[in-house]
């Protein structure tokens, strides 16, 4: 499962269009879920076994999956959510964990 969205990676300036969640962690105490994202030039480069364009970036979102939703499905669904307007864009509270844009994959296409 992956997310398709064309973007320029902040740390390298490289263009990437295929993003794979390689790790999910859930912090039950603070009720945050994080996903580590590996970004590739394209789906073809990923499927050919090529390396990601940069080291994984970790994005934190508030909340945790429900008992009937898997951790990977939850974080992938949350990563493609549109960015809320105005100050609500920071309502997730996730910026406290780092500088990665919480909404870098907003509007992306979730693919199986």
C-alpha angles and dihedrals in degrees: 000000000000146000122245116209130135112231143141113251111238097218098046107020089230122140116243131178106173122062127185126194104226100175138020126195128185123204104200094184095058095026095234128136122202132196127196110219126205113197125208135187090243145337088264093057091049093049090047089060096249121157122262117260094247140359114291119281119216121219122192125208129184116250137035134248119271117249091262096048123079120235094242093048090049097051093043091052091048094047094060095048113122117256110257118242122261122342091349086078088080095040090102089074090216097123089079087077100056149309101282109121105253089209100045090119097039111139093017122142115252109219132185 
